[in-house]
Amino acid sequence: MNAEIITIGDEILIGQTVDTNSAWMANKLNLIGIDIIRITSISDKKEEIFKALDNAKQLADIVLITGGLGPTDDDITKKALAEYFNTKLVQNKEVLNHVEQFVIKRKAFMNERNIRQADVPETCKVVQNKIGTAPGMWFEQDNCIFISMPGVPFEMKEMMNNSILPELTKKKSDIHIIHKVILTQGWPESKLAEFLEDWEAALPEAISLAYLPSPGLIKLRLTAKGKDQSYLEEIISEQVQKLEKLIPDLICGFDSEKIEEVLGKLLIKYNQTLSVAESCTGGNIAHLITSIPGSSEYFSGGVVTYSNKSKENILSVNKSKIDHYGAVSKEVVEEMAEGVRNLFHTDFAIATSGIAGPSGGTEEKPVGTTWIAVSNGKRVFSKKFVFGDHRGRNIQSASLTALNMLQKLILGKEM
Amino acid sequence: MNAEIITIGDEILIGQTVDTNSAWMANKLNLIGIDIIRITSISDKKEEIFKALDNAKQLADIVLITGGLGPTDDDITKKALAEYFNTKLVQNKEVLNHVEQFVIKRKAFMNERNIRQADVPETCKVVQNKIGTAPGMWFEQDNCIFISMPGVPFEMKEMMNNSILPELTKKKSDIHIIHKVILTQGWPESKLAEFLEDWEAALPEAISLAYLPSPGLIKLRLTAKGKDQSYLEEIISEQVQKLEKLIPDLICGFDSEKIEEVLGKLLIKYNQTLSVAESCTGGNIAHLITSIPGSSEYFSGGVVTYSNKSKENILSVNKSKIDHYGAVSKEVVEEMAEGVRNLFHTDFAIATSGIAGPSGGTEEKPVGTTWIAVSNGKRVFSKKFVFGDHRGRNIQSASLTALNMLQKLILGKEM
């Protein structure tokens, strides 16, 4: 089975919004064996929507549409779809009820616009929007499935994960596609690719490999395609085992796991607690950790000590060490880690101190220079990195590297 | 004049790469008055490329193509274009010379693949690639301009900025497009749209309006289109002034500004400092603030007090208040704000305490319930919000709301 994605919204065509929805959907559909043949972005105009739907149904079995479902007048997708499928809008009681509860919860009042959100084309199957007010719509016509979703990424993802992907999985063909993603941390892409050259050359024909680099993390994606699912699973698992022998210290997770999630599971397993002291990462490590539901079980808290004074006053870092070695140094970052561990009385601690940029670099310590320390109470391990020129990238790379260093410390791996 | 963008590459269709090139190009073209009518992403297949070009030239005056120009076998755009325009590939001496210098500079050797990079379709005008090896190509046929560029963002941007945009500017029509974006914070989209209904209905015909919602922030985008640029600028500025009178307490920034950036500028202007105490936002407020270069000038630091103990020990919150009112309460969040202000000796402080979810809610305090406090040392202001069910959204909404509350406090606006 194949699909086309249509994203609707002037904000995409004037370059105000980067369409991240399409890549997310394409990735998810791919995982259940549905090929994406085209992605089209069009404006909020009825004629454009009609033309795009006409074009799409000639090629695709499934047409996924996002955007244009808001309550304001520039959002016309629902009306356009009703007209395209030659039906009329009728009020859906279930949706109305949901919208009412949604509005009341936020201590707001129902108005005409909210009520209109509950109008849906009569011939569609409604896809409930659990976290927003615009319902999704599922149409079937001329052997083609058309699914319309909100453009708000949160709402689209919830709808896809909980309603649409499970439905589509039931309908898919007998060609299986299996993906296995291996998360690695520590080496740049070119070094990793060179080291894995022989392994890559010897991959079975049914398996293809892709490198997916992002700041602080390189993902390896193995894709196996064929009719015999158990054979595909077997050859993928063989290759993962080979990788685990080749790069044991680089692998830090699998598939859609996040490092912060893997780390959280480890801390729960060993019943241990964690605190963080952040300078250059500015709260991002705490933010990553606390983005995981249930993190309050193991995360006691953190301190962002952006100024030297706060490193001394709150984390008890020795002033003379800051004066002598500078804030971005082995000596200071190790004292930060010990300081925060004592402050929060935790088993483990992470500390970062670096020059995120774009300014603040020197010849000796250029922008990107970062010291990271991890402590288990018995010993503090620290390491220096030089990331790059870009502030946002440096913050993210330092954060993921720090989380991975702690994971290695807990597992007794080589740093 | 109008344009279609075609991005070529399997990596986009399997969701491995987010297409950021299109938004960048669309924005640049828009600024010189060229409308983008469609963005299409297709795979590295000759038939798909032909079909996309056929479709594009029916609608567009200009077709911008990126991707598929690399030296590896999966890159077929150049060959496909030569066939589509019924011409043959010939070696271009200037390109060959450039590729040679490029390769030598990198201490590498010329190979057959490098040499083939200098082959170009005979009828095209070559667009030199100053920072890479794949040249751009400019074709004109049937009153339509076709421009092919590399997919590597750096190379595409260099080519656009230094060669293609200057050329297109000469050819463009006399229609001007002006955008103005107004950032608002505090009301949901439906309430805002209802309140602004009369204003929207009275907008001059040359202006169109769009609502762009995201967690914690609604953007209003005004677009004016016409021949007389100074008239367009005048009517847009009139409408912005009207909005500033209608919703003075909701506007928190303009155009591509971020709230954290606007706040930073204010703190620098008044030479004031800030610290944050975060519970439910888990470090995200500190992360947003420190993502802005130069934030160390006004941001002293923050504390993430995830446990009640740390609220008492580090922020000196009264234990009896936590026991009596709970951690998510006016009393506790106000003490957190004062506690962190004293700890970091700052002029202002922000504090948050809430139930981010998905679990932890009660009937009285459901998931999403959040108390936010801001303090200027003389007074603490606090407010309760009920955001929603989704952890990530709640964290982001609470963070932006808190930053905006502080902005209002500094400016003496109504909370």
Chai-1 contact restraints between the chains, C-beta under 6 A:
chainA,res_idxA,chainB,res_idxB,connection_type,confidence,min_distance_angstrom,max_distance_angstrom,comment,restraint_id
A,D10,B,A210,contact,1.0,0.0,6.0,A-B,restraint_1
A,E11,B,L212,contact,1.0,0.0,6.0,A-B,restraint_2
A,L13,B,A26,contact,1.0,0.0,6.0,A-B,restraint_3
A,L13,B,I36,contact,1.0,0.0,6.0,A-B,restraint_4
A,I14,B,A26,contact,1.0,0.0,6.0,A-B,restraint_5
A,I14,B,N30,contact,1.0,0.0,6.0,A-B,restraint_6
A,G15,B,A23,contact,1.0,0.0,6.0,A-B,restraint_7
A,G15,B,A26,contact,1.0,0.0,6.0,A-B,restraint_8
A,G15,B,N27,contact,1.0,0.0,6.0,A-B,restraint_9
A,V18,B,T20,contact,1.0,0.0,6.0,A-B,restraint_10
A,V18,B,A23,contact,1.0,0.0,6.0,A-B,restraint_11
A,T20,B,V18,contact,1.0,0.0,6.0,A-B,restraint_12
A,A23,B,G15,contact,1.0,0.0,6.0,A-B,restraint_13
A,A23,B,V18,contact,1.0,0.0,6.0,A-B,restraint_14
A,A26,B,L13,contact,1.0,0.0,6.0,A-B,restraint_15
A,A26,B,I14,contact,1.0,0.0,6.0,A-B,restraint_16
A,A26,B,G15,contact,1.0,0.0,6.0,A-B,restraint_17
A,N27,B,G15,contact,1.0,0.0,6.0,A-B,restraint_18
A,N30,B,I14,contact,1.0,0.0,6.0,A-B,restraint_19
A,I36,B,L13,contact,1.0,0.0,6.0,A-B,restraint_20
A,R38,B,I42,contact,1.0,0.0,6.0,A-B,restraint_21
A,I39,B,S41,contact,1.0,0.0,6.0,A-B,restraint_22
A,T40,B,T40,contact,1.0,0.0,6.0,A-B,restraint_23
A,S41,B,I39,contact,1.0,0.0,6.0,A-B,restraint_24
A,I42,B,R38,contact,1.0,0.0,6.0,A-B,restraint_25
A,P71,B,S190,contact,1.0,0.0,6.0,A-B,restraint_26
A,T72,B,A193,contact,1.0,0.0,6.0,A-B,restraint_27
A,T72,B,Y211,contact,1.0,0.0,6.0,A-B,restraint_28
A,D74,B,A210,contact,1.0,0.0,6.0,A-B,restraint_29
A,R106,B,V386,contact,1.0,0.0,6.0,A-B,restraint_30
A,N111,B,E194,contact,1.0,0.0,6.0,A-B,restraint_31
A,R113,B,S190,contact,1.0,0.0,6.0,A-B,restraint_32
A,N114,B,S190,contact,1.0,0.0,6.0,A-B,restraint_33
A,I131,B,D389,contact,1.0,0.0,6.0,A-B,restraint_34
A,I131,B,H390,contact,1.0,0.0,6.0,A-B,restraint_35
A,F154,B,R393,contact,1.0,0.0,6.0,A-B,restraint_36
A,L212,B,Q16,contact,1.0,0.0,6.0,A-B,restraint_37
A,G282,B,A286,contact,1.0,0.0,6.0,A-B,restraint_38
A,G282,B,H287,contact,1.0,0.0,6.0,A-B,restraint_39
A,G282,B,T290,contact,1.0,0.0,6.0,A-B,restraint_40
A,G283,B,G283,contact,1.0,0.0,6.0,A-B,restraint_41
A,G283,B,A286,contact,1.0,0.0,6.0,A-B,restraint_42
A,G283,B,H287,contact,1.0,0.0,6.0,A-B,restraint_43
A,N284,B,H287,contact,1.0,0.0,6.0,A-B,restraint_44
A,A286,B,G282,contact,1.0,0.0,6.0,A-B,restraint_45
A,A286,B,G283,contact,1.0,0.0,6.0,A-B,restraint_46
A,A286,B,V304,contact,1.0,0.0,6.0,A-B,restraint_47
A,H287,B,G282,contact,1.0,0.0,6.0,A-B,restraint_48
A,H287,B,G283,contact,1.0,0.0,6.0,A-B,restraint_49
A,H287,B,N284,contact,1.0,0.0,6.0,A-B,restraint_50
A,H287,B,H287,contact,1.0,0.0,6.0,A-B,restraint_51
A,T290,B,G282,contact,1.0,0.0,6.0,A-B,restraint_52
A,P293,B,P358,contact,1.0,0.0,6.0,A-B,restraint_53
A,P293,B,R391,contact,1.0,0.0,6.0,A-B,restraint_54
A,S296,B,Y306,contact,1.0,0.0,6.0,A-B,restraint_55
A,F299,B,Y306,contact,1.0,0.0,6.0,A-B,restraint_56
A,S300,B,Y306,contact,1.0,0.0,6.0,A-B,restraint_57
A,S300,B,S307,contact,1.0,0.0,6.0,A-B,restraint_58
A,S300,B,S310,contact,1.0,0.0,6.0,A-B,restraint_59
A,G301,B,V304,contact,1.0,0.0,6.0,A-B,restraint_60
A,G301,B,T305,contact,1.0,0.0,6.0,A-B,restraint_61
A,G301,B,Y306,contact,1.0,0.0,6.0,A-B,restraint_62
A,G301,B,S310,contact,1.0,0.0,6.0,A-B,restraint_63
A,G302,B,V304,contact,1.0,0.0,6.0,A-B,restraint_64
A,V303,B,V303,contact,1.0,0.0,6.0,A-B,restraint_65
A,V304,B,A286,contact,1.0,0.0,6.0,A-B,restraint_66
A,V304,B,G301,contact,1.0,0.0,6.0,A-B,restraint_67
A,V304,B,G302,contact,1.0,0.0,6.0,A-B,restraint_68
A,T305,B,G301,contact,1.0,0.0,6.0,A-B,restraint_69
A,Y306,B,S296,contact,1.0,0.0,6.0,A-B,restraint_70
A,Y306,B,F299,contact,1.0,0.0,6.0,A-B,restraint_71
A,Y306,B,S300,contact,1.0,0.0,6.0,A-B,restraint_72
A,Y306,B,G301,contact,1.0,0.0,6.0,A-B,restraint_73
A,S307,B,S300,contact,1.0,0.0,6.0,A-B,restraint_74
A,S310,B,S300,contact,1.0,0.0,6.0,A-B,restraint_75
A,S310,B,G301,contact,1.0,0.0,6.0,A-B,restraint_76
A,S310,B,F344,contact,1.0,0.0,6.0,A-B,restraint_77
A,F344,B,S310,contact,1.0,0.0,6.0,A-B,restraint_78
A,P358,B,P293,contact,1.0,0.0,6.0,A-B,restraint_79
A,R391,B,P293,contact,1.0,0.0,6.0,A-B,restraint_80
